[in-house]
Amino acid sequence: MFKRSADEILKEALQTAPAVLLSGARQVGKSTLCLDRDSEYRVFDNLTEREAALNDPVGYIASLPKPIILDEIQKVPEVLEGIKMDIDKKRTNGTFLLTGSANVLDMKKAKDTLAGRLIEIQMWPLSQKEFNHKPDENLIDQLFKKGVESLQASAVDYNGLMTAVVNGGYPEIHKITSLRGKSLWFNAYISTYVERDIRDVGELRDISAFIRFYNIIAPRSCALLNKSDLASDANLSEATISNYLSMLEMIYQISLVPPYSSNISKRFIKSPKMFMTDSGLFCHLLGISSAEELIQSKHKGDVVETFVYTELLKHISYSVSQPKMYHYRTNDKKEIDFIIEKAGKIFAIEVKSGQSIKKDAFKHITDFQNKSDKEIIGIVFYGGDTVLSFGTVVNPRFALPLNMFF
């Protein structure tokens, strides 16, 4: 059993609002976390429960014992109206704990977003801090409150790092010891959960076309989103591509990172970057099943960057700081993997998959620092085990081991 970083956040949210929505992909541990609460539990995977809720959403909610946990709420978004009416009759914090493997607030049927009545918490697969029983260590909060000097490298070696990248963060995958067993689990995850949830959140007339599209986007994690190219490769219309991407975002299988822009005298690329949200599933779709295969793969750089993105996403989601994350790319091909910004303070982050680092790895960060009047700290994560300084007092730049995420 892993203690989750979202646990304390969930407790605080239930004390603050009458309804809390815990959303995230299937099998990330939402139900396990919720079942620790002393509340009645109903799940809409149960056909009888779902039919009752669909038949009379308002009456169904009114009849429930409170407080109540309603699992897989995306299957019956119609009950949100009943929840709103129940809260407005008697507002008591912590009455409704909802879970969803799709972002129910973005669904067409969910017209009422429970504004002013609900707090949403996004939950992700296990972070490496959670996996190593350090759920309260938040790298993002440490960076913004105490700086790079507060971070400590762990004892994880390069092979251990690559193994963690290949496994990803789904809790169930860490219970499986064989490579074949892990492959079977990932295959079942796609066919059982991804396909089913896609049908729940939108109209899907051609499942084979969707699966073809899903396999096409896998090698493009870390790439700029180009719908025209995707449409051409998948032999689908751009409208269909947009619909598929939207649905994959809703079920937390992909994430789009918006472009950074400022008043610096350069023209910025306006397209978002697309990432898979789990490096393990990403590796599976690429046919990578071991650390050795990853180290030899032509996709190693993209996979490691995806891993760092997913770790940063988790830390940001669970942080007190709550900064924004962007990617940086100019038309003259200056690129920085991630820009993390809050209140004028910026961490410019590059990712390198190798075990050594050179000054040249900081060239675009250095250019960014020189052209901006903001406080910018440059970081390059790499596969070594030593913290190194490559900057100055005015423009600090650090090479940090990837095992700091562990």
MARNU-677685 format. One record per residue (C-alpha): residue number from 1; residue in three letters; x, y, z. Coordinates in steps of 0.02 Angstrom, whole numbers. Example, Ala and Ser with C-alpha at 12.3 -4.5 7.8 and 13.67 -1.06 7.14 Angstrom:
% MARNU-677685
+-----+---------+--------+--------+--------+
! num ! residuo !   east !  north !     up !
+-----+---------+--------+--------+--------+
!   1 !     ALA !    615 !   -225 !    390 !
!   2 !     SER !    684 !    -53 !    357 !
+-----+---------+--------+--------+--------+
This chain:
% MARNU-677685
+-----+---------+--------+--------+--------+
! num ! residuo !   east !  north !     up !
+-----+---------+--------+--------+--------+
!   1 !     MET !      0 !      0 !      0 !
!   2 !     PHE !     68 !    170 !    -50 !
!   3 !     LYS !     23 !    330 !     42 !
!   4 !     ARG !    -32 !    455 !    -89 !
!   5 !     SER !     16 !    638 !   -106 !
!   6 !     ALA !   -167 !    678 !   -139 !
!   7 !     ASP !   -221 !    608 !     31 !
!   8 !     GLU !   -196 !    765 !    136 !
!   9 !     ILE !   -262 !    875 !     -5 !
!  10 !     LEU !   -420 !    770 !    -11 !
!  11 !     LYS !   -446 !    784 !    177 !
!  12 !     GLU !   -427 !    973 !    170 !
!  13 !     ALA !   -545 !    987 !     20 !
!  14 !     LEU !   -681 !    887 !    109 !
!  15 !     GLN !   -671 !   1009 !    254 !
!  16 !     THR !   -685 !   1156 !    135 !
!  17 !     ALA !   -823 !   1114 !     10 !
!  18 !     PRO !   -986 !   1014 !      9 !
!  19 !     ALA !   -930 !    916 !   -146 !
!  20 !     VAL !   -758 !    856 !   -200 !
!  21 !     LEU !   -718 !    775 !   -367 !
!  22 !     LEU !   -566 !    661 !   -370 !
!  23 !     SER !   -529 !    634 !   -554 !
!  24 !     GLY !   -396 !    539 !   -648 !
!  25 !     ALA !   -363 !    393 !   -764 !
!  26 !     ARG !   -424 !    220 !   -718 !
!  27 !     GLN !   -313 !    116 !   -604 !
!  28 !     VAL !   -219 !    264 !   -528 !
!  29 !     GLY !   -289 !    225 !   -355 !
!  30 !     LYS !   -440 !    341 !   -337 !
!  31 !     SER !   -558 !    211 !   -265 !
!  32 !     THR !   -426 !    144 !   -146 !
!  33 !     LEU !   -397 !    319 !    -78 !
!  34 !     CYS !   -584 !    354 !    -60 !
!  35 !     LEU !   -624 !    190 !     28 !
!  36 !     ASP !   -518 !    247 !    175 !
!  37 !     ARG !   -657 !    371 !    215 !
!  38 !     ASP !   -797 !    334 !    337 !
!  39 !     SER !   -936 !    358 !    209 !
!  40 !     GLU !  -1069 !    260 !    116 !
!  41 !     TYR !  -1003 !    198 !    -52 !
!  42 !     ARG !  -1094 !    177 !   -218 !
!  43 !     VAL !  -1016 !    138 !   -387 !
!  44 !     PHE !  -1095 !    171 !   -556 !
!  45 !     ASP !  -1008 !     21 !   -634 !
!  46 !     ASN !  -1153 !    -69 !   -550 !
!  47 !     LEU !  -1292 !    -77 !   -681 !
!  48 !     THR !  -1433 !    -75 !   -553 !
!  49 !     GLU !  -1361 !     78 !   -467 !
!  50 !     ARG !  -1335 !    164 !   -633 !
!  51 !     GLU !  -1511 !    129 !   -693 !
!  52 !     ALA !  -1587 !    199 !   -534 !
!  53 !     ALA !  -1483 !    357 !   -549 !
!  54 !     LEU !  -1527 !    382 !   -733 !
!  55 !     ASN !  -1712 !    353 !   -703 !
!  56 !     ASP !  -1730 !    489 !   -570 !
!  57 !     PRO !  -1566 !    582 !   -539 !
!  58 !     VAL !  -1639 !    707 !   -415 !
!  59 !     GLY !  -1737 !    578 !   -317 !
!  60 !     TYR !  -1590 !    458 !   -318 !
!  61 !     ILE !  -1473 !    586 !   -239 !
!  62 !     ALA !  -1604 !    641 !   -112 !
!  63 !     SER !  -1627 !    460 !    -54 !
!  64 !     LEU !  -1443 !    424 !    -22 !
!  65 !     PRO !  -1368 !    417 !    153 !
!  66 !     LYS !  -1242 !    557 !    181 !
!  67 !     PRO !  -1095 !    579 !    175 !
!  68 !     ILE !  -1080 !    477 !     16 !
!  69 !     ILE !   -945 !    421 !   -106 !
!  70 !     LEU !  -1005 !    407 !   -286 !
!  71 !     ASP !   -878 !    312 !   -392 !
!  72 !     GLU !   -864 !    325 !   -583 !
!  73 !     ILE !   -974 !    480 !   -590 !
!  74 !     GLN !   -936 !    504 !   -776 !
!  75 !     LYS !  -1058 !    362 !   -814 !
!  76 !     VAL !  -1205 !    462 !   -744 !
!  77 !     PRO !  -1163 !    648 !   -758 !
!  78 !     GLU !  -1351 !    681 !   -747 !
!  79 !     VAL !  -1341 !    662 !   -557 !
!  80 !     LEU !  -1243 !    825 !   -543 !
!  81 !     GLU !  -1407 !    921 !   -549 !
!  82 !     GLY !  -1473 !    818 !   -403 !
!  83 !     ILE !  -1311 !    848 !   -307 !
!  84 !     LYS !  -1328 !   1036 !   -335 !
!  85 !     MET !  -1508 !   1036 !   -272 !
!  86 !     ASP !  -1462 !    931 !   -119 !
!  87 !     ILE !  -1317 !   1047 !    -74 !
!  88 !     ASP !  -1425 !   1202 !    -93 !
!  89 !     LYS !  -1553 !   1130 !     29 !
!  90 !     LYS !  -1424 !   1094 !    163 !
!  91 !     ARG !  -1244 !   1147 !    133 !
!  92 !     THR !  -1129 !   1034 !    234 !
!  93 !     ASN !   -946 !   1018 !    189 !
!  94 !     GLY !   -887 !    844 !    144 !
!  95 !     THR !  -1059 !    778 !     95 !
!  96 !     PHE !  -1014 !    715 !    -79 !
!  97 !     LEU !   -851 !    634 !   -132 !
!  98 !     LEU !   -858 !    599 !   -318 !
!  99 !     THR !   -732 !    503 !   -423 !
! 100 !     GLY !   -716 !    496 !   -610 !
! 101 !     SER !   -597 !    418 !   -735 !
! 102 !     ALA !   -647 !    556 !   -855 !
! 103 !     ASN !   -658 !    742 !   -825 !
! 104 !     VAL !   -845 !    744 !   -797 !
! 105 !     LEU !   -848 !    934 !   -788 !
! 106 !     ASP !   -801 !    941 !   -973 !
! 107 !     MET !   -932 !    816 !  -1031 !
! 108 !     LYS !  -1078 !    876 !  -1138 !
! 109 !     LYS !  -1207 !    802 !  -1019 !
! 110 !     ALA !  -1130 !    889 !   -868 !
! 111 !     LYS !  -1207 !   1060 !   -897 !
! 112 !     ASP !  -1198 !   1115 !   -716 !
! 113 !     THR !  -1020 !   1123 !   -652 !
! 114 !     LEU !  -1071 !   1145 !   -469 !
! 115 !     ALA !   -982 !   1312 !   -470 !
! 116 !     GLY !   -950 !   1372 !   -292 !
! 117 !     ARG !   -997 !   1202 !   -222 !
! 118 !     LEU !   -860 !   1086 !   -284 !
! 119 !     ILE !   -671 !   1068 !   -274 !
! 120 !     GLU !   -585 !    962 !   -406 !
! 121 !     ILE !   -426 !    864 !   -368 !
! 122 !     GLN !   -333 !    779 !   -508 !
! 123 !     MET !   -247 !    616 !   -464 !
! 124 !     TRP !   -109 !    538 !   -568 !
! 125 !     PRO !    -15 !    372 !   -571 !
! 126 !     LEU !    114 !    350 !   -434 !
! 127 !     SER !    254 !    476 !   -430 !
! 128 !     GLN !    426 !    409 !   -389 !
! 129 !     LYS !    416 !    499 !   -221 !
! 130 !     GLU !    255 !    404 !   -182 !
! 131 !     PHE !    329 !    240 !   -242 !
! 132 !     ASN !    478 !    269 !   -126 !
! 133 !     HIS !    364 !    312 !     22 !
! 134 !     LYS !    400 !    500 !     21 !
! 135 !     PRO !    228 !    567 !    -29 !
! 136 !     ASP !    249 !    730 !     66 !
! 137 !     GLU !    410 !    781 !    -26 !
! 138 !     ASN !    358 !    901 !   -162 !
! 139 !     LEU !    498 !    952 !   -279 !
! 140 !     ILE !    404 !   1101 !   -350 !
! 141 !     ASP !    368 !   1176 !   -178 !
! 142 !     GLN !    550 !   1148 !   -130 !
! 143 !     LEU !    610 !   1239 !   -285 !
! 144 !     PHE !    497 !   1390 !   -262 !
! 145 !     LYS !    517 !   1404 !    -73 !
! 146 !     LYS !    697 !   1350 !    -41 !
! 147 !     GLY !    783 !   1343 !   -211 !
! 148 !     VAL !    888 !   1213 !   -299 !
! 149 !     GLU !   1003 !   1197 !   -149 !
! 150 !     SER !    863 !   1114 !    -50 !
! 151 !     LEU !    854 !    965 !   -168 !
! 152 !     GLN !    945 !    803 !   -130 !
! 153 !     ALA !    997 !    665 !   -249 !
! 154 !     SER !    946 !    487 !   -207 !
! 155 !     ALA !   1045 !    325 !   -218 !
! 156 !     VAL !    953 !    263 !   -374 !
! 157 !     ASP !   1079 !    214 !   -509 !
! 158 !     TYR !   1057 !    234 !   -697 !
! 159 !     ASN !    989 !     59 !   -726 !
! 160 !     GLY !    865 !     83 !   -583 !
! 161 !     LEU !    813 !    249 !   -659 !
! 162 !     MET !    783 !    172 !   -830 !
! 163 !     THR !    686 !     28 !   -752 !
! 164 !     ALA !    573 !    151 !   -662 !
! 165 !     VAL !    544 !    244 !   -825 !
! 166 !     VAL !    494 !     83 !   -915 !
! 167 !     ASN !    377 !     30 !   -773 !
! 168 !     GLY !    287 !    197 !   -760 !
! 169 !     GLY !    170 !    241 !   -617 !
! 170 !     TYR !     16 !    130 !   -621 !
! 171 !     PRO !      9 !     43 !   -450 !
! 172 !     GLU !    -41 !   -127 !   -520 !
! 173 !     ILE !    110 !   -137 !   -635 !
! 174 !     HIS !    225 !   -138 !   -483 !
! 175 !     LYS !    145 !   -299 !   -422 !
! 176 !     ILE !    193 !   -392 !   -582 !
! 177 !     THR !    368 !   -465 !   -593 !
! 178 !     SER !    377 !   -539 !   -769 !
! 179 !     LEU !    399 !   -439 !   -929 !
! 180 !     ARG !    262 !   -541 !  -1013 !
! 181 !     GLY !    144 !   -508 !   -868 !
! 182 !     LYS !    174 !   -321 !   -880 !
! 183 !     SER !    144 !   -324 !  -1068 !
! 184 !     LEU !    -18 !   -419 !  -1042 !
! 185 !     TRP !    -74 !   -292 !   -911 !
! 186 !     PHE !    -40 !   -143 !  -1025 !
! 187 !     ASN !   -132 !   -227 !  -1170 !
! 188 !     ALA !   -280 !   -260 !  -1057 !
! 189 !     TYR !   -275 !    -82 !   -992 !
! 190 !     ILE !   -293 !    -13 !  -1168 !
! 191 !     SER !   -430 !   -133 !  -1222 !
! 192 !     THR !   -527 !   -137 !  -1058 !
! 193 !     TYR !   -512 !     40 !   -992 !
! 194 !     VAL !   -455 !    161 !  -1127 !
! 195 !     GLU !   -578 !     97 !  -1257 !
! 196 !     ARG !   -721 !     86 !  -1132 !
! 197 !     ASP !   -694 !    260 !  -1060 !
! 198 !     ILE !   -683 !    335 !  -1233 !
! 199 !     ARG !   -857 !    267 !  -1268 !
! 200 !     ASP !   -919 !    344 !  -1104 !
! 201 !     VAL !   -860 !    521 !  -1142 !
! 202 !     GLY !   -908 !    542 !  -1324 !
! 203 !     GLU !   -979 !    470 !  -1483 !
! 204 !     LEU !   -860 !    341 !  -1555 !
! 205 !     ARG !   -925 !    263 !  -1716 !
! 206 !     ASP !   -766 !    175 !  -1771 !
! 207 !     ILE !   -663 !     95 !  -1632 !
! 208 !     SER !   -536 !     25 !  -1755 !
! 209 !     ALA !   -501 !    200 !  -1822 !
! 210 !     PHE !   -478 !    263 !  -1645 !
! 211 !     ILE !   -355 !    123 !  -1600 !
! 212 !     ARG !   -259 !    158 !  -1760 !
! 213 !     PHE !   -250 !    341 !  -1709 !
! 214 !     TYR !   -199 !    296 !  -1531 !
! 215 !     ASN !    -52 !    195 !  -1594 !
! 216 !     ILE !     -1 !    334 !  -1714 !
! 217 !     ILE !     10 !    467 !  -1578 !
! 218 !     ALA !    115 !    358 !  -1461 !
! 219 !     PRO !    284 !    393 !  -1545 !
! 220 !     ARG !    241 !    579 !  -1547 !
! 221 !     SER !    247 !    609 !  -1360 !
! 222 !     CYS !    355 !    763 !  -1332 !
! 223 !     ALA !    318 !    828 !  -1508 !
! 224 !     LEU !    227 !    985 !  -1562 !
! 225 !     LEU !     45 !    946 !  -1596 !
! 226 !     ASN !     11 !    952 !  -1783 !
! 227 !     LYS !   -167 !    898 !  -1819 !
! 228 !     SER !   -144 !    907 !  -2006 !
! 229 !     ASP !     -1 !    782 !  -2003 !
! 230 !     LEU !    -96 !    669 !  -1884 !
! 231 !     ALA !   -249 !    673 !  -1996 !
! 232 !     SER !   -145 !    627 !  -2148 !
! 233 !     ASP !    -54 !    483 !  -2060 !
! 234 !     ALA !   -214 !    413 !  -1984 !
! 235 !     ASN !   -318 !    442 !  -2142 !
! 236 !     LEU !   -446 !    537 !  -2039 !
! 237 !     SER !   -520 !    713 !  -2047 !
! 238 !     GLU !   -448 !    851 !  -1938 !
! 239 !     ALA !   -617 !    864 !  -1852 !
! 240 !     THR !   -607 !    680 !  -1804 !
! 241 !     ILE !   -427 !    703 !  -1744 !
! 242 !     SER !   -480 !    850 !  -1636 !
! 243 !     ASN !   -621 !    746 !  -1563 !
! 244 !     TYR !   -506 !    599 !  -1523 !
! 245 !     LEU !   -377 !    713 !  -1443 !
! 246 !     SER !   -509 !    797 !  -1337 !
! 247 !     MET !   -575 !    629 !  -1277 !
! 248 !     LEU !   -401 !    565 !  -1236 !
! 249 !     GLU !   -371 !    721 !  -1133 !
! 250 !     MET !   -536 !    695 !  -1043 !
! 251 !     ILE !   -485 !    520 !   -988 !
! 252 !     TYR !   -310 !    580 !   -938 !
! 253 !     GLN !   -212 !    480 !  -1068 !
! 254 !     ILE !   -129 !    630 !  -1149 !
! 255 !     SER !    -88 !    804 !  -1091 !
! 256 !     LEU !    -54 !    962 !  -1192 !
! 257 !     VAL !     77 !   1088 !  -1135 !
! 258 !     PRO !     42 !   1264 !  -1198 !
! 259 !     PRO !    178 !   1370 !  -1277 !
! 260 !     TYR !    268 !   1505 !  -1179 !
! 261 !     SER !    266 !   1683 !  -1242 !
! 262 !     SER !    332 !   1847 !  -1176 !
! 263 !     ASN !    389 !   2017 !  -1235 !
! 264 !     ILE !    559 !   1948 !  -1284 !
! 265 !     SER !    596 !   2001 !  -1463 !
! 266 !     LYS !    575 !   1829 !  -1540 !
! 267 !     ARG !    430 !   1748 !  -1627 !
! 268 !     PHE !    367 !   1600 !  -1529 !
! 269 !     ILE !    294 !   1439 !  -1596 !
! 270 !     LYS !    109 !   1438 !  -1548 !
! 271 !     SER !     74 !   1250 !  -1553 !
! 272 !     PRO !     60 !   1151 !  -1390 !
! 273 !     LYS !    168 !    999 !  -1356 !
! 274 !     MET !     82 !    833 !  -1329 !
! 275 !     PHE !    134 !    706 !  -1197 !
! 276 !     MET !     76 !    534 !  -1146 !
! 277 !     THR !     37 !    540 !   -959 !
! 278 !     ASP !    129 !    380 !   -910 !
! 279 !     SER !    303 !    331 !   -967 !
! 280 !     GLY !    265 !    146 !   -939 !
! 281 !     LEU !    116 !    144 !  -1057 !
! 282 !     PHE !    218 !    250 !  -1179 !
! 283 !     CYS !    359 !    121 !  -1176 !
! 284 !     HIS !    236 !    -21 !  -1201 !
! 285 !     LEU !    163 !     63 !  -1356 !
! 286 !     LEU !    341 !     85 !  -1422 !
! 287 !     GLY !    382 !    -99 !  -1391 !
! 288 !     ILE !    507 !    -60 !  -1252 !
! 289 !     SER !    496 !   -181 !  -1105 !
! 290 !     SER !    661 !   -166 !  -1009 !
! 291 !     ALA !    793 !    -42 !   -954 !
! 292 !     GLU !    915 !   -120 !  -1077 !
! 293 !     GLU !    796 !    -97 !  -1222 !
! 294 !     LEU !    762 !     84 !  -1171 !
! 295 !     ILE !    947 !    126 !  -1161 !
! 296 !     GLN !    972 !     60 !  -1338 !
! 297 !     SER !    812 !    136 !  -1409 !
! 298 !     LYS !    810 !    281 !  -1531 !
! 299 !     HIS !    661 !    344 !  -1429 !
! 300 !     LYS !    760 !    354 !  -1264 !
! 301 !     GLY !    766 !    545 !  -1263 !
! 302 !     ASP !    578 !    564 !  -1292 !
! 303 !     VAL !    537 !    430 !  -1163 !
! 304 !     VAL !    645 !    509 !  -1028 !
! 305 !     GLU !    574 !    682 !  -1067 !
! 306 !     THR !    398 !    608 !  -1052 !
! 307 !     PHE !    447 !    532 !   -885 !
! 308 !     VAL !    509 !    701 !   -821 !
! 309 !     TYR !    351 !    785 !   -884 !
! 310 !     THR !    240 !    662 !   -792 !
! 311 !     GLU !    339 !    685 !   -632 !
! 312 !     LEU !    332 !    876 !   -645 !
! 313 !     LEU !    145 !    865 !   -683 !
! 314 !     LYS !    115 !    763 !   -525 !
! 315 !     HIS !    219 !    879 !   -415 !
! 316 !     ILE !    134 !   1034 !   -485 !
! 317 !     SER !    -40 !    957 !   -462 !
! 318 !     TYR !     -5 !    917 !   -278 !
! 319 !     SER !     95 !   1074 !   -239 !
! 320 !     VAL !     50 !   1223 !   -131 !
! 321 !     SER !    139 !   1336 !   -257 !
! 322 !     GLN !     29 !   1288 !   -406 !
! 323 !     PRO !    139 !   1366 !   -542 !
! 324 !     LYS !    102 !   1356 !   -729 !
! 325 !     MET !    200 !   1247 !   -849 !
! 326 !     TYR !    240 !   1288 !  -1030 !
! 327 !     HIS !    358 !   1237 !  -1169 !
! 328 !     TYR !    474 !   1360 !  -1256 !
! 329 !     ARG !    513 !   1359 !  -1440 !
! 330 !     THR !    552 !   1500 !  -1559 !
! 331 !     ASN !    545 !   1507 !  -1747 !
! 332 !     ASP !    735 !   1513 !  -1751 !
! 333 !     LYS !    738 !   1342 !  -1665 !
! 334 !     LYS !    784 !   1392 !  -1489 !
! 335 !     GLU !    698 !   1266 !  -1377 !
! 336 !     ILE !    679 !   1234 !  -1191 !
! 337 !     ASP !    582 !   1080 !  -1137 !
! 338 !     PHE !    486 !   1158 !   -992 !
! 339 !     ILE !    456 !   1331 !   -920 !
! 340 !     ILE !    382 !   1329 !   -745 !
! 341 !     GLU !    326 !   1502 !   -689 !
! 342 !     LYS !    242 !   1588 !   -546 !
! 343 !     ALA !    241 !   1772 !   -495 !
! 344 !     GLY !    383 !   1818 !   -612 !
! 345 !     LYS !    499 !   1679 !   -552 !
! 346 !     ILE !    545 !   1551 !   -685 !
! 347 !     PHE !    628 !   1382 !   -688 !
! 348 !     ALA !    687 !   1342 !   -864 !
! 349 !     ILE !    709 !   1154 !   -876 !
! 350 !     GLU !    795 !   1044 !  -1004 !
! 351 !     VAL !    801 !    854 !  -1001 !
! 352 !     LYS !    949 !    748 !  -1057 !
! 353 !     SER !    944 !    558 !  -1051 !
! 354 !     GLY !   1133 !    531 !  -1046 !
! 355 !     GLN !   1244 !    508 !   -894 !
! 356 !     SER !   1359 !    653 !   -933 !
! 357 !     ILE !   1327 !    838 !   -960 !
! 358 !     LYS !   1415 !    979 !  -1052 !
! 359 !     LYS !   1399 !   1168 !  -1049 !
! 360 !     ASP !   1319 !   1162 !  -1222 !
! 361 !     ALA !   1163 !   1084 !  -1144 !
! 362 !     PHE !   1124 !   1256 !  -1068 !
! 363 !     LYS !   1143 !   1360 !  -1227 !
! 364 !     HIS !    957 !   1397 !  -1253 !
! 365 !     ILE !    929 !   1425 !  -1067 !
! 366 !     THR !   1075 !   1548 !  -1067 !
! 367 !     ASP !   1002 !   1640 !  -1217 !
! 368 !     PHE !    834 !   1649 !  -1129 !
! 369 !     GLN !    914 !   1718 !   -970 !
! 370 !     ASN !   1011 !   1849 !  -1066 !
! 371 !     LYS !    857 !   1912 !  -1158 !
! 372 !     SER !    738 !   1918 !  -1009 !
! 373 !     ASP !    728 !   2035 !   -860 !
! 374 !     LYS !    640 !   1902 !   -754 !
! 375 !     GLU !    717 !   1793 !   -621 !
! 376 !     ILE !    763 !   1634 !   -716 !
! 377 !     ILE !    848 !   1481 !   -642 !
! 378 !     GLY !    911 !   1358 !   -771 !
! 379 !     ILE !    904 !   1171 !   -738 !
! 380 !     VAL !    959 !   1024 !   -844 !
! 381 !     PHE !    905 !    855 !   -777 !
! 382 !     TYR !   1025 !    717 !   -830 !
! 383 !     GLY !   1064 !    536 !   -792 !
! 384 !     GLY !   1218 !    565 !   -683 !
! 385 !     ASP !   1228 !    571 !   -494 !
! 386 !     THR !   1310 !    739 !   -457 !
! 387 !     VAL !   1241 !    915 !   -438 !
! 388 !     LEU !   1344 !   1032 !   -547 !
! 389 !     SER !   1342 !   1221 !   -569 !
! 390 !     PHE !   1360 !   1294 !   -743 !
! 391 !     GLY !   1300 !   1471 !   -710 !
! 392 !     THR !   1336 !   1633 !   -620 !
! 393 !     VAL !   1263 !   1724 !   -471 !
! 394 !     VAL !   1159 !   1831 !   -590 !
! 395 !     ASN !   1108 !   1687 !   -704 !
! 396 !     PRO !   1111 !   1525 !   -603 !
! 397 !     ARG !   1114 !   1362 !   -699 !
! 398 !     PHE !   1123 !   1186 !   -627 !
! 399 !     ALA !   1139 !   1009 !   -689 !
! 400 !     LEU !   1032 !    900 !   -576 !
! 401 !     PRO !   1024 !    709 !   -568 !
! 402 !     LEU !    861 !    633 !   -627 !
! 403 !     ASN !    861 !    528 !   -469 !
! 404 !     MET !    807 !    684 !   -373 !
! 405 !     PHE !    631 !    631 !   -420 !
! 406 !     PHE !    652 !    473 !   -316 !
+-----+---------+--------+--------+--------+
